[in-house]
């Protein structure tokens, strides 16, 4: 690969990162809020020494939100790496 080709692809990745900055920040904020909710629910379960349904929903729900947000961010990074590798964005 030529240097100009690599530079063009890296420029395209930088542009993608710039375009989707707000989306990445939103997913990170959801992940941080979910971790805080998970810690709060875990503290409540430990403090009461029993797990009521609302605490369990909080624990599992926040875990699901963390997984969803991280999966979306990893999808974006995978697409950026595919663009650099020259494979295209589909698949």
VEXVO-732841 format. One record per residue (C-alpha): x, y, z; residue in three letters. Coordinates in nm, 3 decimals, padded with zeros to 5 digits, always signed. Each point is the difference from the previous one (the first is absolute). Example, Ala and Ser with C-alpha at 12.3 -4.5 7.8 and 13.67 -1.06 7.14 Angstrom:
BEGIN
r X = +01.230 | Y = -00.450 | Z = +00.780 | residuo = ALA
r X = +00.137 | Y = +00.344 | Z = -00.066 | residuo = SER
This chain:
BEGIN
r X = +00.000 | Y = +00.000 | Z = +00.000 | residuo = UNK
r X = +00.125 | Y = +00.344 | Z = -00.080 | residuo = UNK
r X = +00.045 | Y = +00.266 | Z = +00.264 | residuo = UNK
r X = -00.263 | Y = +00.222 | Z = -00.161 | residuo = UNK
r X = -00.252 | Y = -00.286 | Z = +00.004 | residuo = UNK
r X = +00.059 | Y = -00.059 | Z = +00.370 | residuo = UNK
r X = -00.023 | Y = +00.371 | Z = +00.073 | residuo = UNK
r X = -00.329 | Y = +00.021 | Z = -00.193 | residuo = UNK
r X = -00.145 | Y = -00.291 | Z = +00.196 | residuo = UNK
r X = +00.115 | Y = +00.144 | Z = +00.331 | residuo = UNK
r X = -00.155 | Y = +00.332 | Z = -00.101 | residuo = UNK
r X = -00.327 | Y = -00.181 | Z = -00.071 | residuo = UNK
r X = +00.014 | Y = -00.167 | Z = +00.342 | residuo = UNK
r X = +00.065 | Y = +00.335 | Z = +00.168 | residuo = UNK
r X = -00.299 | Y = +00.144 | Z = -00.185 | residuo = UNK
r X = -00.218 | Y = -00.292 | Z = +00.113 | residuo = UNK
r X = +00.112 | Y = +00.050 | Z = +00.358 | residuo = UNK
r X = -00.076 | Y = +00.371 | Z = -00.023 | residuo = UNK
r X = -00.343 | Y = -00.061 | Z = -00.151 | residuo = UNK
r X = -00.100 | Y = -00.255 | Z = +00.264 | residuo = UNK
r X = +00.154 | Y = +00.175 | Z = +00.300 | residuo = UNK
r X = -00.340 | Y = +00.086 | Z = +00.150 | residuo = UNK
r X = -00.115 | Y = -00.361 | Z = -00.036 | residuo = UNK
r X = +00.314 | Y = -00.131 | Z = +00.170 | residuo = UNK
r X = -00.041 | Y = +00.247 | Z = +00.286 | residuo = UNK
r X = -00.365 | Y = -00.100 | Z = +00.039 | residuo = UNK
r X = +00.092 | Y = -00.370 | Z = +00.022 | residuo = UNK
r X = +00.271 | Y = +00.077 | Z = +00.254 | residuo = UNK
r X = -00.242 | Y = +00.205 | Z = +00.211 | residuo = UNK
r X = -00.252 | Y = -00.286 | Z = -00.009 | residuo = UNK
r X = +00.274 | Y = -00.241 | Z = +00.108 | residuo = UNK
r X = +00.110 | Y = +00.225 | Z = +00.288 | residuo = UNK
r X = -00.360 | Y = +00.049 | Z = +00.117 | residuo = UNK
r X = -00.057 | Y = -00.375 | Z = -00.022 | residuo = UNK
r X = +00.310 | Y = -00.078 | Z = +00.205 | residuo = UNK
r X = -00.114 | Y = +00.247 | Z = +00.265 | residuo = UNK
r X = -00.347 | Y = -00.155 | Z = +00.002 | residuo = UNK
r X = +00.151 | Y = -00.349 | Z = +00.026 | residuo = UNK
r X = +00.218 | Y = +00.103 | Z = +00.294 | residuo = UNK
r X = -00.297 | Y = +00.163 | Z = +00.175 | residuo = UNK
r X = -00.218 | Y = -00.308 | Z = -00.048 | residuo = UNK
r X = +00.280 | Y = -00.230 | Z = +00.118 | residuo = UNK
r X = +00.045 | Y = +00.218 | Z = +00.308 | residuo = UNK
r X = -00.373 | Y = -00.019 | Z = +00.070 | residuo = UNK
r X = +00.001 | Y = -00.379 | Z = -00.030 | residuo = UNK
r X = +00.298 | Y = -00.030 | Z = +00.233 | residuo = UNK
r X = -00.145 | Y = +00.248 | Z = +00.248 | residuo = UNK
r X = -00.341 | Y = -00.173 | Z = +00.021 | residuo = UNK
r X = +00.158 | Y = -00.347 | Z = -00.014 | residuo = UNK
r X = -00.273 | Y = -00.105 | Z = -00.243 | residuo = UNK
r X = -00.074 | Y = +00.058 | Z = -00.365 | residuo = UNK
r X = -00.341 | Y = +00.140 | Z = -00.080 | residuo = UNK
r X = -00.121 | Y = +00.006 | Z = -00.362 | residuo = UNK
r X = +00.067 | Y = +00.371 | Z = -00.049 | residuo = UNK
r X = +00.364 | Y = -00.039 | Z = +00.100 | residuo = UNK
r X = +00.043 | Y = -00.298 | Z = -00.231 | residuo = UNK
r X = -00.158 | Y = +00.188 | Z = -00.289 | residuo = UNK
r X = +00.239 | Y = +00.287 | Z = +00.069 | residuo = UNK
r X = +00.300 | Y = -00.232 | Z = +00.000 | residuo = UNK
r X = -00.091 | Y = -00.193 | Z = -00.313 | residuo = UNK
r X = -00.139 | Y = +00.302 | Z = -00.184 | residuo = UNK
r X = +00.311 | Y = +00.206 | Z = +00.054 | residuo = UNK
r X = +00.216 | Y = -00.292 | Z = -00.111 | residuo = UNK
r X = -00.201 | Y = -00.022 | Z = -00.320 | residuo = UNK
r X = +00.041 | Y = +00.371 | Z = -00.067 | residuo = UNK
r X = +00.375 | Y = -00.026 | Z = +00.051 | residuo = UNK
r X = +00.015 | Y = -00.291 | Z = -00.243 | residuo = UNK
r X = -00.209 | Y = +00.181 | Z = -00.259 | residuo = UNK
r X = +00.205 | Y = +00.319 | Z = +00.015 | residuo = UNK
r X = +00.332 | Y = -00.181 | Z = -00.020 | residuo = UNK
r X = -00.121 | Y = -00.219 | Z = -00.287 | residuo = UNK
r X = -00.096 | Y = +00.309 | Z = -00.202 | residuo = UNK
r X = +00.336 | Y = +00.162 | Z = +00.068 | residuo = UNK
r X = +00.186 | Y = -00.316 | Z = -00.099 | residuo = UNK
r X = -00.204 | Y = -00.017 | Z = -00.321 | residuo = UNK
r X = +00.110 | Y = +00.352 | Z = -00.086 | residuo = UNK
r X = +00.366 | Y = -00.084 | Z = +00.068 | residuo = UNK
r X = -00.026 | Y = -00.318 | Z = -00.207 | residuo = UNK
r X = -00.134 | Y = +00.200 | Z = -00.292 | residuo = UNK
r X = +00.284 | Y = +00.251 | Z = +00.036 | residuo = UNK
r X = +00.258 | Y = -00.279 | Z = -00.003 | residuo = UNK
r X = -00.163 | Y = -00.159 | Z = -00.303 | residuo = UNK
r X = +00.017 | Y = +00.332 | Z = -00.178 | residuo = UNK
r X = +00.371 | Y = +00.024 | Z = +00.074 | residuo = UNK
r X = +00.054 | Y = -00.360 | Z = -00.113 | residuo = UNK
r X = -00.185 | Y = +00.071 | Z = -00.324 | residuo = UNK
r X = -00.274 | Y = -00.258 | Z = +00.059 | residuo = UNK
r X = -00.299 | Y = +00.234 | Z = -00.021 | residuo = UNK
r X = -00.263 | Y = +00.068 | Z = +00.265 | residuo = UNK
r X = -00.255 | Y = -00.275 | Z = -00.070 | residuo = UNK
r X = -00.018 | Y = -00.326 | Z = +00.191 | residuo = UNK
